[in-house]
């Protein structure tokens, strides 16, 4: 059995995510799930409605489900904590304002994880700005090792793969080794320089001028385009990415591919140690991962990585007072 916390349990992403966890899509149909819905006190009545829907789904893998605003209850002995909830960006709000608004939430989450979660807990930060929220939570849970923290850039990877496949006239499954570097923001870099389409370098399958301009811009701004089109942020595609993210950690990575998540940097590729940055990763299927080494970054790719790392450093400096 696996004990899973989902914060922001009444939000759109969680609403799309929770039934998929209960159905066994994240950990496999043979794994029973003890599911904990965590939210702020004023949302718990609504969360209990979600709980009733989960009960009514009669999921064979769902062994238990609770809803509570008390982290001592929801986070107790948790194996996985999915930090989905965060304050959304409001009209006129700058990114720095959003970071400062969310900071205290993730201080509290980190403290609760350190105090209540299982010794082997793994934490996935979904709520944006997820890289820096992860940095804050980790800093307030020093007893939880660095290799147990990650933040979501899988949605960016999924978007990048789909767009590249469409341009190349290929299937998404034919796009391999396409990694996201850096921050989940408008500076992220979808690394087409190391990607392959049907076994060929992406730069041979698609015009490089398009890759360097329209492609990168479209991936970086896809979230804003979704909001403009549907009047709300990505929900079920984000939920799909969370499922993919965890499955990428609990299953062995295919030999010819990688996946992306933001993890605590060990200094690889010149990313300062301790920053939470997206890298190309591989997993042995034990819940952990390692940064893939030996990738070549040409001058263009290096400049993009440097730009997104500079933004991560700026965000880190903005929350220094919250990094206990």
LUMGU-305399 format. One line per 10 residues: number of its first residue (from 1); their letters; for each residue x, y, z of C-alpha. Coordinates in Angstrom, 3 decimals, m for minus. Example, Ala and Ser with C-alpha at 12.3 -4.5 7.8 and 13.67 -1.06 7.14 Angstrom:
residues 2
1	as	12.300 m4.500 7.800 | 13.670 m1.060 7.140
//
This chain:
residues 324
1	xxxxxxxxxx	0.000 0.000 0.000 | 1.164 3.539 m0.774 | 0.065 6.577 1.245 | m0.423 9.625 m1.010 | m1.162 13.239 m0.077 | m2.638 15.630 m2.650 | m2.740 19.278 m1.553 | m5.082 21.810 m3.083 | m7.503 18.899 m3.317 | m10.451 21.011 m4.461
11	xxxxxxxxxx	m8.606 22.646 m7.349 | m9.041 21.834 m11.026 | m5.783 19.921 m11.381 | m6.465 17.810 m8.312 | m10.020 17.112 m9.486 | m8.606 15.692 m12.716 | m5.780 13.891 m10.906 | m7.460 12.204 m7.933 | m9.601 9.654 m9.816 | m6.584 8.609 m11.863
21	xxxxxxxxxx	m4.564 7.918 m8.729 | m7.526 6.004 m7.271 | m7.859 3.981 m10.483 | m4.260 2.796 m10.251 | m2.870 4.775 m13.176 | m0.029 6.293 m11.158 | 1.302 3.357 m9.131 | m0.236 0.445 m11.023 | m3.540 m1.393 m10.532 | m1.918 m3.900 m8.178
31	xxxxxxxxxx	m0.957 m1.235 m5.624 | m3.501 m0.191 m3.022 | m3.678 3.543 m2.322 | m4.408 5.360 0.931 | m5.383 8.765 m0.459 | m5.319 11.950 1.639 | m7.026 15.116 0.388 | m5.429 18.207 1.926 | m6.768 21.743 1.614 | m7.293 24.959 3.565
41	xxxxxxxxxx	m10.012 24.916 6.273 | m12.578 26.908 4.299 | m12.425 24.368 1.432 | m12.830 21.169 3.430 | m16.605 20.923 2.933 | m15.979 21.016 m0.799 | m13.168 18.489 m0.403 | m15.584 16.157 1.336 | m17.753 16.294 m1.779 | m14.732 15.163 m3.802
51	xxxxxxxxxx	m14.160 12.429 m1.213 | m17.735 11.207 m1.712 | m17.182 11.038 m5.465 | m14.053 8.967 m4.917 | m16.001 6.625 m2.661 | m18.787 6.403 m5.238 | m16.240 5.474 m7.894 | m15.774 2.118 m6.134 | m12.126 1.941 m7.195 | m10.676 m1.491 m6.363
61	xxxxxxxxxx	m7.234 0.013 m5.622 | m8.516 2.694 m3.249 | m8.123 1.298 0.257 | m8.865 4.525 2.164 | m9.592 8.196 1.508 | m9.757 11.144 3.922 | m10.107 14.921 3.586 | m8.662 17.291 6.173 | m7.051 20.685 6.716 | m4.883 19.209 9.469
71	xxxxxxxxxx	m1.485 18.326 8.030 | m0.740 16.170 11.068 | m3.564 13.948 9.829 | m3.064 14.091 6.066 | 0.738 13.936 6.045 | 1.119 11.227 8.715 | 3.507 8.529 7.446 | 2.962 9.708 3.854 | 5.033 7.962 1.184 | 4.318 10.548 m1.536
81	xxxxxxxxxx	3.311 14.171 m1.049 | 2.023 15.848 m4.217 | 2.035 19.591 m3.555 | m0.549 20.616 m6.125 | m2.090 23.567 m4.301 | m0.707 27.089 m4.623 | m1.962 30.652 m4.935 | m2.657 31.386 m8.625 | m1.290 34.419 m10.374 | m3.798 37.266 m10.264
91	xxxxxxxxxx	m4.330 40.253 m12.587 | m1.367 42.596 m12.548 | 0.668 40.271 m10.338 | 4.344 40.030 m11.231 | 6.181 36.717 m10.949 | 8.106 38.000 m7.953 | 4.825 38.864 m6.212 | 3.568 35.344 m6.876 | 6.732 33.816 m5.445 | 6.456 35.851 m2.245
101	xxxxxxxxxx	2.729 35.080 m1.945 | 3.315 31.334 m2.176 | 6.479 31.216 m0.081 | 4.857 30.882 3.373 | 2.602 28.063 2.134 | 5.604 26.008 1.142 | 7.471 26.833 4.341 | 4.529 25.240 6.165 | 4.409 22.279 3.790 | 8.108 21.583 4.223
111	xxxxxxxxxx	7.795 21.792 7.989 | 4.818 19.400 7.985 | 6.580 16.912 5.712 | 9.642 16.848 7.960 | 7.492 16.456 11.050 | 4.864 13.938 9.916 | 5.740 12.119 6.676 | 7.349 8.697 6.353 | 11.123 8.487 6.539 | 11.291 7.540 2.855
121	xxxxxxxxxx	8.828 10.186 1.643 | 9.101 11.552 m1.880 | 7.794 15.025 m2.672 | 6.555 16.353 m6.016 | 5.870 20.096 m6.282 | 3.244 20.975 m8.879 | 1.944 24.350 m7.671 | 3.635 27.239 m9.431 | 6.218 28.689 m9.436 | 7.098 25.058 m8.810
131	xxxxxxxxxx	10.925 25.196 m8.933 | 11.195 27.880 m6.281 | 8.285 26.507 m4.240 | 10.211 23.221 m4.159 | 13.367 25.068 m3.090 | 11.465 26.660 m0.197 | 9.760 23.459 0.970 | 13.024 21.511 0.818 | 14.845 24.186 2.835 | 12.258 23.755 5.586
141	xxxxxxxxxx	12.533 19.962 5.635 | 16.278 19.417 5.962 | 15.791 15.891 7.280 | 14.407 14.815 3.885 | 17.322 14.049 1.504 | 17.755 16.096 m1.664 | 17.115 13.114 m3.933 | 13.539 12.867 m2.662 | 12.459 16.249 m4.041 | 11.257 17.077 m7.536
151	xxxxxxxxxx	9.115 19.663 m9.304 | 6.962 19.323 m12.395 | 8.388 20.112 m15.814 | 6.842 17.021 m17.395 | 3.968 19.107 m18.769 | 6.534 21.192 m20.646 | 8.179 18.018 m21.932 | 4.854 16.583 m23.036 | 3.990 19.809 m24.840 | 7.403 19.930 m26.496
161	xxxxxxxxxx	7.182 16.312 m27.681 | 3.691 16.778 m29.098 | 4.591 19.954 m30.971 | 7.775 18.473 m32.408 | 5.991 15.291 m33.470 | 3.268 17.278 m35.245 | 5.817 19.394 m37.114 | 7.815 16.334 m38.155 | 4.735 14.350 m39.194 | 5.567 11.709 m36.613
171	xxxxxxxxxx	3.873 10.145 m33.596 | 4.616 11.401 m30.092 | 6.074 7.987 m29.246 | 8.692 8.536 m31.985 | 10.139 11.608 m30.213 | 12.914 10.584 m27.809 | 15.605 12.277 m25.724 | 13.736 15.592 m25.626 | 14.573 17.179 m22.279 | 13.510 20.390 m20.560
181	xxxxxxxxxx	16.233 22.453 m18.927 | 15.879 25.030 m16.171 | 12.824 26.782 m14.799 | 9.136 26.082 m15.378 | 8.644 29.565 m16.771 | 8.928 31.563 m19.958 | 12.704 30.921 m19.904 | 12.531 27.097 m20.007 | 14.534 25.423 m22.775 | 13.109 22.439 m24.684
191	xxxxxxxxxx	16.379 20.871 m25.842 | 15.833 19.951 m29.466 | 19.617 19.772 m29.991 | 19.808 16.368 m28.306 | 16.336 15.162 m29.310 | 15.562 12.465 m31.846 | 12.573 11.854 m34.103 | 12.208 8.302 m35.378 | 15.869 7.685 m34.620 | 17.112 10.790 m36.471
201	xxxxxxxxxx	18.376 14.013 m34.867 | 15.495 16.458 m34.554 | 17.543 19.115 m36.344 | 17.552 16.832 m39.404 | 13.853 16.029 m39.201 | 12.709 19.646 m38.803 | 14.089 23.005 m39.919 | 16.411 24.355 m37.236 | 15.318 27.948 m37.795 | 11.782 26.942 m36.753
211	xxxxxxxxxx	13.130 25.068 m33.743 | 15.172 28.046 m32.547 | 12.314 30.518 m32.869 | 8.656 29.547 m33.157 | 9.029 26.150 m31.485 | 10.715 27.370 m28.308 | 8.372 30.339 m28.019 | 5.294 28.137 m28.439 | 6.422 25.686 m25.760 | 7.310 28.500 m23.370
221	xxxxxxxxxx	3.975 30.270 m23.850 | 1.682 27.246 m24.178 | 0.246 27.664 m20.680 | m0.751 31.253 m21.395 | m2.284 30.173 m24.718 | m4.446 27.606 m22.915 | m5.654 30.243 m20.459 | m6.458 32.632 m23.303 | m8.407 29.943 m25.163 | m10.419 28.313 m22.358
231	xxxxxxxxxx	m10.432 31.000 m19.706 | m8.677 28.777 m17.177 | m5.277 27.183 m16.735 | m4.307 23.706 m17.877 | m6.068 21.072 m15.783 | m6.308 17.587 m17.272 | m3.049 17.976 m19.226 | m1.362 19.021 m15.981 | m2.910 16.022 m14.218 | m1.620 13.786 m17.019
241	xxxxxxxxxx	1.845 15.255 m16.525 | 1.760 14.531 m12.778 | 0.815 10.921 m13.496 | 3.615 10.700 m16.070 | 6.070 12.310 m13.643 | 5.480 9.775 m10.871 | 5.307 6.838 m13.286 | 8.639 8.012 m14.660 | 10.122 7.653 m11.182 | 8.548 4.314 m10.219
251	xxxxxxxxxx	9.277 2.617 m13.557 | 12.617 2.005 m15.250 | 13.399 4.538 m17.994 | 13.664 2.917 m21.462 | 17.272 2.608 m22.613 | 16.744 4.935 m25.591 | 14.990 7.751 m23.768 | 14.998 10.220 m20.844 | 12.394 12.165 m18.928 | 12.462 15.607 m17.352
261	xxxxxxxxxx	11.743 16.958 m13.891 | 13.213 19.724 m11.800 | 15.534 18.241 m9.173 | 18.110 19.556 m6.732 | 21.232 20.285 m8.767 | 24.479 18.542 m7.893 | 26.412 21.015 m10.037 | 25.958 19.116 m13.308 | 26.183 21.167 m16.519 | 27.255 24.211 m14.519
271	xxxxxxxxxx	23.886 24.593 m12.779 | 24.754 25.875 m9.280 | 24.539 23.202 m6.616 | 21.287 23.375 m4.647 | 19.145 25.086 m7.286 | 15.992 23.179 m8.258 | 16.388 22.939 m12.028 | 15.041 20.714 m14.768 | 17.448 18.218 m16.341 | 17.388 15.124 m18.542
281	xxxxxxxxxx	16.881 12.238 m16.121 | 16.788 8.471 m15.930 | 15.280 6.223 m13.260 | 15.993 2.671 m12.175 | 12.313 2.417 m11.203 | 12.871 2.726 m7.460 | 11.265 6.152 m7.076 | 14.516 8.022 m7.539 | 16.392 9.324 m10.563 | 19.793 10.471 m11.726
291	xxxxxxxxxx	20.868 13.308 m13.989 | 21.980 12.035 m17.388 | 25.608 12.933 m17.973 | 27.601 13.551 m21.133 | 25.122 15.525 m23.189 | 26.659 18.062 m25.560 | 25.251 21.573 m25.392 | 26.120 23.735 m28.384 | 26.481 27.497 m28.075 | 22.770 28.091 m28.685
301	xxxxxxxxxx	21.676 25.508 m26.104 | 24.236 26.761 m23.599 | 22.941 30.322 m23.891 | 19.382 29.149 m23.256 | 20.435 27.112 m20.229 | 22.413 30.043 m18.831 | 19.391 32.350 m19.191 | 16.986 30.063 m17.348 | 19.548 29.346 m14.603 | 20.030 33.087 m14.120
311	xxxxxxxxxx	16.287 33.398 m13.540 | 16.368 30.564 m10.990 | 19.186 32.303 m9.132 | 17.195 35.539 m9.080 | 14.172 33.698 m7.664 | 16.348 32.006 m5.034 | 17.688 35.374 m3.933 | 14.136 36.697 m3.677 | 13.226 34.081 m1.042 | 16.488 33.838 0.895
321	xxxx	14.719 34.714 4.119 | 12.476 31.632 3.715 | 15.334 29.190 3.179 | 15.773 28.071 6.783
//
